[in-house]
Amino acid sequence: MTRRTPSRQIKVGPVAIGGGAPVSIQSMTNTDTRDAAATLAQIGGLARAGCQIVRVTVPDRRAAEALHEILAGTPIPVIADIHFDYRLAIASIQAGVHGVRINPGNIGGRDRAEKVAQAAGAAGIPIRVGANSGSLPKGLLESKLRAGMTRDAAMAESLVEAALEQVKILEDFGFRQIKVSLKASSVPVTVAACRMFAERSDLPLHLGVTEAGTAFRGAIKSAVGIGALLLDGIGDTIRVSLSAPPVEEIRAAQAILEAAGLRDSSPEIVSCPTCGRTSYDLISLVSRVEDFIDSIRARGKKIRLRKVAVMGCAVNGPGEASDADIGIAGGAGGGELVLFKAGVRFAVLPEAEAVRLLEEEILKAVEQ
């Protein structure tokens, strides 16, 4: 079991962040925040998929005003994402958001950052600050390159210094309910920066690889970067940033947490890569089983199974997947599939009947 790096605890609504709390999943809406109905519909879908905290952009006064309706109907805590205009941060806090995301350095001066900190402190909500490889303070990276550092090392060090400077601005005002993010599109830079920051501060960390890319490539980059840090015990919230519908971010985040041993898969789904011995459409079937189990989880139900296996043939079915609570495999001939429990066959049926029986057996294990 991974030992978590100690971090200070804050709360975003009812969700505890840091201090040994479970790593939480975050996403961001891509709707027009001014359209409260559309934004709420997307938040609802994210929540049903397993999202625990959602961020919404607040680019203008109309968006800030729409927060009243959004906050009245949201099932999960909402963080307002603010850039440049401190008045929008204060308006969002007055609307009742559960947290704000700002960069104190670009909010319009220390006096304005102080006003945001005072408003957040009075409301008892946290502020997330951070550093991004695309928006570092002018000259910071260049100074490190001139000192002879490699570009990756210079970028990582610059991210840490920039984040610590953002934190210092808030802490100078006595504000300590802070969460930090350090993000780059480079996985090695992101990992190095977060490791470095965790050595220098006990503030809770939000993990992510920025501009990660499509659902396929972005999920891989995020799994490598976020996963490496989670296995180090670093990180308190995560977002898998994808150029895809936001709900895809939640699916990927859950899979990363499960693979890192930080979330019970309930059950884990295993399947073989197929080969010439596979006599049926295993790829479609494992997707169907995954969707079936996800639909049960989306209803808030737990499944009392540790592992479900979808295997290609008798060679890697009941044998290699003998530790599965229940499984299905091809290789019986005549279009029939084999069902097994703990490596022991209990039925051989035509494919359609076998799949129905597999789903029935999974439903029997659902807690009522």
ZIHUHU-V300847 format. One record per residue. N is the residue number from 0. RES is the residue in one letter. PSI is psi in degrees with one decimal (none if undefined). OMEGA is omega in radians with two decimals (* if undefined). BURIAL is I if it has 9 or more other ideal C-beta (glycine too) atoms within 8 Angstrom, else O. Layout:
n=N res=RES psi=PSI omega=OMEGA burial=BURIAL
n=N res=RES psi=PSI omega=OMEGA burial=BURIAL
//
This chain:
n=0 res=M psi=132.4 omega=-3.13 burial=O
n=1 res=T psi=132.5 omega=3.08 burial=I
n=2 res=R psi=124.9 omega=-3.08 burial=O
n=3 res=R psi=140.1 omega=3.04 burial=O
n=4 res=T psi=127.9 omega=-3.11 burial=O
n=5 res=P psi=137.6 omega=3.09 burial=O
n=6 res=S psi=156.3 omega=3.11 burial=I
n=7 res=R psi=143.2 omega=-3.12 burial=I
n=8 res=Q psi=136.6 omega=2.99 burial=I
n=9 res=I psi=176.3 omega=3.08 burial=I
n=10 res=K psi=136.2 omega=3.00 burial=I
n=11 res=V psi=99.1 omega=-2.96 burial=I
n=12 res=G psi=-132.4 omega=3.13 burial=I
n=13 res=P psi=-3.1 omega=-3.06 burial=O
n=14 res=V psi=117.3 omega=3.09 burial=I
n=15 res=A psi=135.8 omega=-3.13 burial=I
n=16 res=I psi=124.6 omega=3.13 burial=I
n=17 res=G psi=-177.5 omega=3.12 burial=I
n=18 res=G psi=28.3 omega=3.13 burial=I
n=19 res=G psi=-2.6 omega=3.11 burial=O
n=20 res=A psi=153.4 omega=3.10 burial=I
n=21 res=P psi=147.0 omega=3.08 burial=O
n=22 res=V psi=128.9 omega=-3.09 burial=I
n=23 res=S psi=157.8 omega=-3.08 burial=I
n=24 res=I psi=132.2 omega=-3.13 burial=I
n=25 res=Q psi=152.1 omega=3.01 burial=I
n=26 res=S psi=-176.0 omega=3.14 burial=I
n=27 res=M psi=137.3 omega=3.10 burial=I
n=28 res=T psi=153.2 omega=3.02 burial=I
n=29 res=N psi=16.4 omega=3.05 burial=O
n=30 res=T psi=168.1 omega=2.99 burial=I
n=31 res=D psi=112.6 omega=-3.07 burial=O
n=32 res=T psi=-27.0 omega=3.12 burial=I
n=33 res=R psi=-20.6 omega=3.04 burial=O
n=34 res=D psi=88.5 omega=-3.03 burial=I
n=35 res=A psi=-38.9 omega=-3.09 burial=I
n=36 res=A psi=-45.5 omega=3.14 burial=O
n=37 res=A psi=-38.8 omega=3.14 burial=I
n=38 res=T psi=-42.4 omega=3.10 burial=I
n=39 res=L psi=-38.4 omega=3.13 burial=I
n=40 res=A psi=-41.6 omega=3.13 burial=I
n=41 res=Q psi=-39.9 omega=3.09 burial=I
n=42 res=I psi=-41.5 omega=3.12 burial=I
n=43 res=G psi=-43.4 omega=3.11 burial=I
n=44 res=G psi=-39.4 omega=3.10 burial=I
n=45 res=L psi=-43.4 omega=-3.14 burial=I
n=46 res=A psi=-42.6 omega=3.13 burial=I
n=47 res=R psi=-30.1 omega=3.14 burial=O
n=48 res=A psi=-14.8 omega=3.11 burial=I
n=49 res=G psi=4.9 omega=3.09 burial=I
n=50 res=C psi=140.0 omega=-3.10 burial=I
n=51 res=Q psi=-23.3 omega=3.11 burial=I
n=52 res=I psi=137.8 omega=-3.14 burial=I
n=53 res=V psi=141.8 omega=3.11 burial=I
n=54 res=R psi=138.6 omega=3.09 burial=I
n=55 res=V psi=141.6 omega=3.12 burial=I
n=56 res=T psi=142.4 omega=3.11 burial=I
n=57 res=V psi=85.3 omega=-3.05 burial=I
n=58 res=P psi=-15.7 omega=-3.10 burial=O
n=59 res=D psi=179.0 omega=-3.07 burial=O
n=60 res=R psi=-37.9 omega=3.14 burial=O
n=61 res=R psi=-39.1 omega=3.10 burial=O
n=62 res=A psi=-40.3 omega=3.11 burial=I
n=63 res=A psi=-39.0 omega=3.12 burial=I
n=64 res=E psi=-34.2 omega=3.13 burial=I
n=65 res=A psi=-18.9 omega=-3.14 burial=I
n=66 res=L psi=-31.5 omega=-3.14 burial=I
n=67 res=H psi=-46.6 omega=3.14 burial=I
n=68 res=E psi=-40.0 omega=-3.13 burial=I
n=69 res=I psi=-45.1 omega=-3.10 burial=I
n=70 res=L psi=-27.5 omega=3.12 burial=I
n=71 res=A psi=-23.5 omega=-3.07 burial=O
n=72 res=G psi=-2.4 omega=-3.07 burial=O
n=73 res=T psi=138.1 omega=3.08 burial=I
n=74 res=P psi=-9.5 omega=-3.12 burial=O
n=75 res=I psi=159.8 omega=-3.13 burial=I
n=76 res=P psi=145.2 omega=-3.10 burial=I
n=77 res=V psi=131.1 omega=3.04 burial=I
n=78 res=I psi=131.0 omega=3.10 burial=I
n=79 res=A psi=128.7 omega=-3.13 burial=I
n=80 res=D psi=114.9 omega=-3.02 burial=I
n=81 res=I psi=137.5 omega=3.00 burial=I
n=82 res=H psi=131.4 omega=2.94 burial=O
n=83 res=F psi=-44.4 omega=-3.01 burial=O
n=84 res=D psi=103.8 omega=-3.10 burial=I
n=85 res=Y psi=-26.8 omega=-3.13 burial=I
n=86 res=R psi=-32.4 omega=3.09 burial=O
n=87 res=L psi=-35.1 omega=3.08 burial=I
n=88 res=A psi=-45.3 omega=-3.14 burial=I
n=89 res=I psi=-41.2 omega=3.10 burial=I
n=90 res=A psi=-38.6 omega=3.12 burial=I
n=91 res=S psi=-41.3 omega=3.10 burial=I
n=92 res=I psi=-42.2 omega=3.12 burial=I
n=93 res=Q psi=-28.1 omega=3.10 burial=O
n=94 res=A psi=-20.0 omega=3.07 burial=I
n=95 res=G psi=20.5 omega=3.12 burial=O
n=96 res=V psi=159.5 omega=-3.08 burial=I
n=97 res=H psi=-5.4 omega=3.11 burial=I
n=98 res=G psi=161.1 omega=3.06 burial=I
n=99 res=V psi=150.2 omega=3.08 burial=I
n=100 res=R psi=114.8 omega=3.11 burial=I
n=101 res=I psi=166.8 omega=2.87 burial=I
n=102 res=N psi=105.8 omega=-3.10 burial=I
n=103 res=P psi=-28.3 omega=-3.11 burial=I
n=104 res=G psi=-19.2 omega=-3.14 burial=I
n=105 res=N psi=17.6 omega=-3.08 burial=O
n=106 res=I psi=-3.9 omega=3.06 burial=I
n=107 res=G psi=26.8 omega=3.11 burial=O
n=108 res=G psi=159.0 omega=-3.08 burial=O
n=109 res=R psi=-35.4 omega=-3.12 burial=O
n=110 res=D psi=-36.3 omega=3.13 burial=O
n=111 res=R psi=-37.0 omega=3.05 burial=I
n=112 res=A psi=-37.2 omega=3.12 burial=I
n=113 res=E psi=-39.2 omega=3.11 burial=I
n=114 res=K psi=-39.6 omega=3.10 burial=I
n=115 res=V psi=-43.6 omega=3.13 burial=I
n=116 res=A psi=-41.6 omega=3.12 burial=I
n=117 res=Q psi=-42.2 omega=-3.14 burial=I
n=118 res=A psi=-42.4 omega=3.13 burial=I
n=119 res=A psi=-39.8 omega=3.11 burial=I
n=120 res=G psi=-42.8 omega=3.12 burial=I
n=121 res=A psi=-33.7 omega=3.13 burial=O
n=122 res=A psi=-12.2 omega=3.13 burial=O
n=123 res=G psi=32.7 omega=-3.14 burial=O
n=124 res=I psi=155.7 omega=-3.11 burial=I
n=125 res=P psi=164.6 omega=3.02 burial=I
n=126 res=I psi=132.1 omega=3.02 burial=I
n=127 res=R psi=127.6 omega=3.05 burial=I
n=128 res=V psi=168.3 omega=3.13 burial=I
n=129 res=G psi=179.1 omega=3.12 burial=I
n=130 res=A psi=140.1 omega=-3.13 burial=I
n=131 res=N psi=140.1 omega=-3.08 burial=I
n=132 res=S psi=-23.0 omega=-3.12 burial=I
n=133 res=G psi=-4.4 omega=-3.07 burial=O
n=134 res=S psi=50.2 omega=3.10 burial=O
n=135 res=L psi=154.4 omega=3.05 burial=I
n=136 res=P psi=142.0 omega=-3.08 burial=O
n=137 res=K psi=128.7 omega=3.06 burial=O
n=138 res=G psi=-12.6 omega=-3.07 burial=O
n=139 res=L psi=-52.5 omega=-3.13 burial=I
n=140 res=L psi=-43.3 omega=-3.09 burial=I
n=141 res=E psi=-36.2 omega=-3.14 burial=O
n=142 res=S psi=-34.7 omega=-3.14 burial=O
n=143 res=K psi=-34.3 omega=3.07 burial=I
n=144 res=L psi=-39.6 omega=3.11 burial=I
n=145 res=R psi=-26.4 omega=3.13 burial=O
n=146 res=A psi=-2.5 omega=3.05 burial=O
n=147 res=G psi=5.1 omega=3.13 burial=O
n=148 res=M psi=150.0 omega=3.00 burial=I
n=149 res=T psi=160.3 omega=-3.09 burial=O
n=150 res=R psi=-42.7 omega=-3.14 burial=O
n=151 res=D psi=-45.1 omega=3.14 burial=I
n=152 res=A psi=-40.1 omega=3.12 burial=I
n=153 res=A psi=-39.8 omega=3.14 burial=I
n=154 res=M psi=-44.0 omega=3.14 burial=I
n=155 res=A psi=-46.9 omega=3.13 burial=I
n=156 res=E psi=-38.3 omega=3.13 burial=I
n=157 res=S psi=-40.0 omega=3.10 burial=I
n=158 res=L psi=-44.2 omega=-3.13 burial=I
n=159 res=V psi=-47.9 omega=-3.12 burial=I
n=160 res=E psi=-41.0 omega=3.13 burial=I
n=161 res=A psi=-43.2 omega=3.13 burial=I
n=162 res=A psi=-43.3 omega=3.13 burial=I
n=163 res=L psi=-33.4 omega=3.10 burial=I
n=164 res=E psi=-39.1 omega=3.08 burial=I
n=165 res=Q psi=-42.6 omega=3.12 burial=I
n=166 res=V psi=-43.5 omega=-3.10 burial=I
n=167 res=K psi=-38.5 omega=3.12 burial=O
n=168 res=I psi=-46.0 omega=-3.13 burial=I
n=169 res=L psi=-42.7 omega=-3.11 burial=I
n=170 res=E psi=-27.2 omega=3.06 burial=I
n=171 res=D psi=-24.9 omega=3.12 burial=O
n=172 res=F psi=6.7 omega=3.14 burial=I
n=173 res=G psi=11.6 omega=-3.12 burial=O
n=174 res=F psi=129.0 omega=-3.05 burial=I
n=175 res=R psi=-3.1 omega=3.13 burial=O
n=176 res=Q psi=77.4 omega=-2.95 burial=I
n=177 res=I psi=139.9 omega=2.96 burial=I
n=178 res=K psi=147.2 omega=-3.00 burial=I
n=179 res=V psi=144.2 omega=3.00 burial=I
n=180 res=S psi=143.9 omega=3.07 burial=I
n=181 res=L psi=113.1 omega=-2.99 burial=I
n=182 res=K psi=141.2 omega=2.99 burial=I
n=183 res=A psi=161.9 omega=3.06 burial=I
n=184 res=S psi=-13.9 omega=3.07 burial=O
n=185 res=S psi=125.1 omega=3.12 burial=I
n=186 res=V psi=-49.9 omega=3.14 burial=I
n=187 res=P psi=-38.1 omega=3.13 burial=O
n=188 res=V psi=-45.5 omega=3.14 burial=I
n=189 res=T psi=-47.1 omega=-3.12 burial=I
n=190 res=V psi=-45.2 omega=-3.13 burial=I
n=191 res=A psi=-41.6 omega=-3.12 burial=I
n=192 res=A psi=-44.2 omega=-3.12 burial=I
n=193 res=C psi=-39.0 omega=3.08 burial=I
n=194 res=R psi=-42.7 omega=-3.14 burial=I
n=195 res=M psi=-43.1 omega=-3.13 burial=I
n=196 res=F psi=-41.0 omega=-3.12 burial=I
n=197 res=A psi=-26.7 omega=3.09 burial=I
n=198 res=E psi=-23.1 omega=-3.03 burial=O
n=199 res=R psi=-12.0 omega=-3.05 burial=O
n=200 res=S psi=151.3 omega=3.08 burial=O
n=201 res=D psi=12.1 omega=3.12 burial=O
n=202 res=L psi=142.7 omega=3.10 burial=I
n=203 res=P psi=143.9 omega=-3.07 burial=I
n=204 res=L psi=134.3 omega=2.99 burial=I
n=205 res=H psi=123.8 omega=-3.04 burial=I
n=206 res=L psi=144.3 omega=3.04 burial=I
n=207 res=G psi=155.2 omega=3.01 burial=I
n=208 res=V psi=114.9 omega=-3.03 burial=I
n=209 res=T psi=151.7 omega=3.12 burial=I
n=210 res=E psi=44.3 omega=-3.01 burial=O
n=211 res=A psi=-31.2 omega=3.09 burial=I
n=212 res=G psi=-155.1 omega=-3.05 burial=I
n=213 res=T psi=173.9 omega=-3.14 burial=O
n=214 res=A psi=-35.4 omega=-3.13 burial=I
n=215 res=F psi=-63.2 omega=-3.08 burial=O
n=216 res=R psi=-37.0 omega=3.14 burial=O
n=217 res=G psi=-37.9 omega=3.12 burial=I
n=218 res=A psi=-37.0 omega=3.12 burial=I
n=219 res=I psi=-48.2 omega=3.12 burial=O
n=220 res=K psi=-42.6 omega=-3.13 burial=I
n=221 res=S psi=-39.9 omega=3.14 burial=I
n=222 res=A psi=-40.5 omega=3.14 burial=I
n=223 res=V psi=-49.1 omega=-3.07 burial=I
n=224 res=G psi=-53.5 omega=-3.13 burial=I
n=225 res=I psi=-41.5 omega=-3.11 burial=I
n=226 res=G psi=-41.2 omega=3.12 burial=I
n=227 res=A psi=-42.8 omega=-3.12 burial=I
n=228 res=L psi=-41.2 omega=3.13 burial=I
n=229 res=L psi=-39.3 omega=3.11 burial=I
n=230 res=L psi=-21.1 omega=3.00 burial=O
n=231 res=D psi=-8.3 omega=-3.06 burial=I
n=232 res=G psi=11.3 omega=-3.08 burial=O
n=233 res=I psi=136.1 omega=3.03 burial=I
n=234 res=G psi=138.4 omega=-3.10 burial=I
n=235 res=D psi=-28.3 omega=2.96 burial=I
n=236 res=T psi=156.3 omega=3.13 burial=I
n=237 res=I psi=149.6 omega=2.93 burial=I
n=238 res=R psi=130.1 omega=3.05 burial=I
n=239 res=V psi=101.2 omega=-3.06 burial=I
n=240 res=S psi=112.8 omega=-3.08 burial=I
n=241 res=L psi=147.1 omega=2.96 burial=I
n=242 res=S psi=73.3 omega=-3.03 burial=O
n=243 res=A psi=168.2 omega=3.05 burial=I
n=244 res=P psi=137.1 omega=-3.06 burial=O
n=245 res=P psi=-30.4 omega=-3.12 burial=I
n=246 res=V psi=-26.5 omega=3.09 burial=I
n=247 res=E psi=-29.1 omega=3.08 burial=I
n=248 res=E psi=-36.7 omega=-3.10 burial=I
n=249 res=I psi=-42.8 omega=3.12 burial=I
n=250 res=R psi=-44.9 omega=-3.13 burial=I
n=251 res=A psi=-41.4 omega=-3.13 burial=I
n=252 res=A psi=-43.2 omega=3.11 burial=I
n=253 res=Q psi=-41.8 omega=-3.14 burial=I
n=254 res=A psi=-37.6 omega=3.12 burial=I
n=255 res=I psi=-45.5 omega=3.14 burial=I
n=256 res=L psi=-38.5 omega=3.10 burial=I
n=257 res=E psi=-44.6 omega=-3.13 burial=I
n=258 res=A psi=-31.5 omega=3.13 burial=O
n=259 res=A psi=-0.8 omega=3.13 burial=I
n=260 res=G psi=20.6 omega=-3.10 burial=O
n=261 res=L psi=-0.4 omega=3.09 burial=I
n=262 res=R psi=136.2 omega=3.13 burial=I
n=263 res=D psi=125.9 omega=-3.12 burial=O
n=264 res=S psi=-30.7 omega=2.98 burial=O
n=265 res=S psi=67.7 omega=-0.07 burial=O
n=266 res=P psi=168.2 omega=2.98 burial=I
n=267 res=E psi=136.4 omega=3.10 burial=O
n=268 res=I psi=122.2 omega=3.10 burial=I
n=269 res=V psi=147.4 omega=3.12 burial=I
n=270 res=S psi=152.7 omega=-3.12 burial=I
n=271 res=C psi=161.4 omega=-3.08 burial=I
n=272 res=P psi=-2.8 omega=-3.10 burial=O
n=273 res=T psi=157.1 omega=3.06 burial=O
n=274 res=C psi=-169.1 omega=-3.10 burial=O
n=275 res=G psi=-15.3 omega=3.11 burial=O
n=276 res=R psi=-15.6 omega=-3.08 burial=I
n=277 res=T psi=121.3 omega=-3.02 burial=I
n=278 res=S psi=9.6 omega=3.12 burial=O
n=279 res=Y psi=173.4 omega=-3.08 burial=I
n=280 res=D psi=78.7 omega=-3.11 burial=O
n=281 res=L psi=-38.9 omega=-3.06 burial=I
n=282 res=I psi=-43.0 omega=3.10 burial=O
n=283 res=S psi=-37.6 omega=-3.10 burial=O
n=284 res=L psi=-42.4 omega=-3.12 burial=I
n=285 res=V psi=-33.1 omega=3.06 burial=I
n=286 res=S psi=-39.3 omega=3.12 burial=O
n=287 res=R psi=-43.5 omega=3.14 burial=I
n=288 res=V psi=-41.9 omega=3.12 burial=I
n=289 res=E psi=-45.6 omega=3.12 burial=I
n=290 res=D psi=-38.0 omega=3.13 burial=O
n=291 res=F psi=-45.3 omega=3.13 burial=I
n=292 res=I psi=-40.0 omega=3.10 burial=I
n=293 res=D psi=-36.1 omega=-3.14 burial=I
n=294 res=S psi=-32.7 omega=3.08 burial=O
n=295 res=I psi=-43.9 omega=3.11 burial=I
n=296 res=R psi=-37.6 omega=-3.11 burial=I
n=297 res=A psi=-22.0 omega=3.08 burial=O
n=298 res=R psi=6.3 omega=3.12 burial=O
n=299 res=G psi=16.0 omega=-3.11 burial=O
n=300 res=K psi=148.9 omega=3.06 burial=O
n=301 res=K psi=145.9 omega=-3.12 burial=O
n=302 res=I psi=122.6 omega=-3.08 burial=I
n=303 res=R psi=55.0 omega=3.06 burial=O
n=304 res=L psi=143.0 omega=3.12 burial=I
n=305 res=R psi=-38.3 omega=-3.07 burial=O
n=306 res=K psi=135.3 omega=3.04 burial=I
n=307 res=V psi=131.6 omega=-3.07 burial=I
n=308 res=A psi=136.3 omega=2.99 burial=I
n=309 res=V psi=108.2 omega=-2.95 burial=I
n=310 res=M psi=160.4 omega=-3.01 burial=I
n=311 res=G psi=-40.7 omega=-3.04 burial=I
n=312 res=C psi=-179.4 omega=-3.10 burial=I
n=313 res=A psi=-22.6 omega=3.14 burial=I
n=314 res=V psi=-48.9 omega=-3.11 burial=I
n=315 res=N psi=16.6 omega=3.11 burial=I
n=316 res=G psi=-102.0 omega=-3.12 burial=I
n=317 res=P psi=-24.0 omega=-3.13 burial=I
n=318 res=G psi=-67.8 omega=-3.07 burial=I
n=319 res=E psi=-27.2 omega=3.14 burial=O
n=320 res=A psi=34.2 omega=-3.08 burial=I
n=321 res=S psi=-16.1 omega=3.12 burial=O
n=322 res=D psi=1.9 omega=3.11 burial=O
n=323 res=A psi=141.2 omega=3.07 burial=I
n=324 res=D psi=-39.9 omega=3.07 burial=I
n=325 res=I psi=148.0 omega=-3.14 burial=I
n=326 res=G psi=168.2 omega=3.12 burial=I
n=327 res=I psi=144.8 omega=-3.11 burial=I
n=328 res=A psi=155.6 omega=3.07 burial=I
n=329 res=G psi=-166.9 omega=3.04 burial=I
n=330 res=G psi=4.5 omega=-3.13 burial=I
n=331 res=A psi=-15.9 omega=-3.12 burial=I
n=332 res=G psi=156.1 omega=3.09 burial=O
n=333 res=G psi=26.7 omega=3.12 burial=O
n=334 res=G psi=14.4 omega=-3.13 burial=O
n=335 res=E psi=151.7 omega=3.11 burial=I
n=336 res=L psi=152.8 omega=-3.12 burial=I
n=337 res=V psi=134.2 omega=3.00 burial=I
n=338 res=L psi=141.4 omega=-3.09 burial=I
n=339 res=F psi=154.8 omega=3.06 burial=I
n=340 res=K psi=125.3 omega=3.14 burial=I
n=341 res=A psi=38.4 omega=3.09 burial=O
n=342 res=G psi=-2.8 omega=-3.10 burial=I
n=343 res=V psi=123.8 omega=3.12 burial=O
n=344 res=R psi=139.8 omega=3.06 burial=O
n=345 res=F psi=-6.1 omega=3.10 burial=O
n=346 res=A psi=145.9 omega=2.99 burial=O
n=347 res=V psi=114.6 omega=-3.00 burial=I
n=348 res=L psi=159.4 omega=2.98 burial=I
n=349 res=P psi=153.2 omega=-2.96 burial=O
n=350 res=E psi=-49.7 omega=-3.08 burial=I
n=351 res=A psi=-42.6 omega=3.14 burial=O
n=352 res=E psi=-38.0 omega=-3.14 burial=O
n=353 res=A psi=-41.0 omega=3.13 burial=I
n=354 res=V psi=-41.6 omega=3.10 burial=I
n=355 res=R psi=-41.7 omega=-3.14 burial=O
n=356 res=L psi=-38.3 omega=3.08 burial=I
n=357 res=L psi=-45.3 omega=3.13 burial=I
n=358 res=E psi=-37.9 omega=3.09 burial=I
n=359 res=E psi=-40.7 omega=3.13 burial=O
n=360 res=E psi=-37.0 omega=3.09 burial=I
n=361 res=I psi=-42.8 omega=3.14 burial=I
n=362 res=L psi=-32.8 omega=3.10 burial=O
n=363 res=K psi=-25.1 omega=-3.10 burial=O
n=364 res=A psi=3.3 omega=-3.14 burial=I
n=365 res=V psi=128.6 omega=3.09 burial=I
n=366 res=E psi=131.9 omega=-3.12 burial=O
n=367 res=Q psi=none omega=* burial=O
//
